Amino acid sequence: MTAEEPGRDQIIGVIARLVGEVIDDDGFFDTEISGSTALVGDLELESIEFVSLASRLQEHYGARVDFVSYMAELEIEELTDLTVGELAGYIASCLAAAQARAAGGPETGG
């Protein structure tokens, strides 16, 4: 990982902040979010909130991360069980792949 690549904990922090903006519930900030936190099961995100989260992730990470395509590839059970850690892992792999492409090296995932 380079200084330009955020670590998994940093990505989880970004996701937590963006989920907080999407939910916009004063009680949300009492909720601890970790890698094992399920977006639907624990945070009770609804479909419109997933769309809003995807939009905010796109704004934050740019074209390097395509959350909408990632979600479209998931089965309904996978989507309802999706954790913050799994999403962070996907984002990390996209960022690594984008950096490898920029450096002219082989892609590492995404």
C-alpha positions as CSV (number, residue, x, y, z in Angstrom):
1,M,0.0,0.0,0.0
2,T,1.3,3.5,-0.8
3,A,0.7,6.8,1.0
4,E,-2.0,7.5,-1.6
5,E,-4.0,4.3,-0.9
6,P,-6.3,4.5,2.1
7,G,-6.2,1.6,4.5
8,R,-9.1,-0.6,5.3
9,D,-9.8,1.1,8.6
10,Q,-9.8,4.5,6.8
11,I,-12.2,3.2,4.2
12,I,-14.5,1.8,6.9
13,G,-14.4,5.3,8.5
14,V,-15.4,6.9,5.2
15,I,-18.3,4.4,4.8
16,A,-19.4,5.0,8.4
17,R,-19.5,8.8,7.8
18,L,-21.3,8.5,4.5
19,V,-23.9,6.0,6.0
20,G,-24.5,8.6,8.8
21,E,-25.1,11.2,6.2
22,V,-27.5,8.9,4.3
23,I,-29.5,7.8,7.3
24,D,-29.6,11.4,8.8
25,D,-30.8,10.1,12.1
26,D,-29.6,11.8,15.4
27,G,-29.5,8.4,17.1
28,F,-27.3,6.9,14.4
29,F,-24.2,8.4,15.8
30,D,-24.6,6.2,18.9
31,T,-24.2,3.2,16.6
32,E,-20.7,1.8,16.4
33,I,-19.8,0.6,12.9
34,S,-17.1,-2.0,12.3
35,G,-16.2,-4.3,9.4
36,S,-18.7,-6.8,10.6
37,T,-21.6,-4.4,10.6
38,A,-24.3,-5.5,8.1
39,L,-25.7,-2.6,6.0
40,V,-29.2,-4.1,6.0
41,G,-29.3,-6.3,9.1
42,D,-27.6,-3.9,11.5
43,L,-28.1,-0.5,10.0
44,E,-31.4,-1.2,8.3
45,L,-30.5,0.6,5.1
46,E,-33.4,0.6,2.6
47,S,-33.0,0.5,-1.2
48,I,-33.2,4.3,-1.6
49,E,-30.5,4.7,1.0
50,F,-28.3,2.2,-0.9
51,V,-28.7,4.4,-4.0
52,S,-27.8,7.5,-1.9
53,L,-24.8,5.7,-0.4
54,A,-23.6,4.6,-3.9
55,S,-23.9,8.2,-5.1
56,R,-21.8,9.5,-2.1
57,L,-19.2,6.8,-2.6
58,Q,-19.0,7.8,-6.3
59,E,-18.5,11.4,-5.3
60,H,-15.8,10.5,-2.7
61,Y,-13.8,8.0,-4.7
62,G,-14.7,9.0,-8.3
63,A,-14.8,6.6,-11.2
64,R,-12.2,4.3,-9.4
65,V,-15.1,2.6,-7.5
66,D,-18.3,1.5,-9.2
67,F,-20.6,0.6,-6.3
68,V,-23.7,0.3,-8.5
69,S,-22.1,-2.3,-10.7
70,Y,-20.8,-4.2,-7.6
71,M,-24.3,-4.2,-6.1
72,A,-25.8,-5.4,-9.4
73,E,-23.5,-8.4,-9.4
74,L,-24.7,-9.6,-6.0
75,E,-27.5,-12.0,-5.4
76,I,-30.3,-10.7,-3.1
77,E,-29.0,-12.7,-0.2
78,E,-25.5,-11.4,-0.6
79,L,-26.8,-7.8,-0.8
80,T,-28.9,-8.2,2.3
81,D,-25.9,-9.7,4.2
82,L,-23.4,-7.2,2.8
83,T,-21.1,-5.9,5.6
84,V,-19.2,-2.7,5.9
85,G,-16.0,-4.8,5.8
86,E,-16.9,-6.5,2.5
87,L,-17.7,-3.1,1.0
88,A,-14.4,-1.7,2.3
89,G,-12.6,-4.7,0.8
90,Y,-14.2,-4.1,-2.6
91,I,-13.3,-0.4,-2.5
92,A,-9.7,-1.2,-1.5
93,S,-9.4,-3.6,-4.4
94,C,-10.8,-1.0,-6.8
95,L,-8.4,1.6,-5.5
96,A,-5.4,-0.8,-5.8
97,A,-6.5,-1.7,-9.4
98,A,-6.8,1.9,-10.4
99,Q,-3.4,2.7,-8.9
100,A,-1.8,-0.3,-10.7
101,R,-3.4,0.9,-14.0
102,A,-2.0,4.4,-13.4
103,A,1.4,2.9,-12.7
104,G,1.2,0.7,-15.8
105,G,1.4,-2.5,-13.7
106,P,-0.9,-5.5,-13.5
107,E,-4.3,-5.1,-11.9
108,T,-4.7,-6.5,-8.4
109,G,-8.5,-6.8,-8.3
110,G,-11.7,-4.8,-8.7
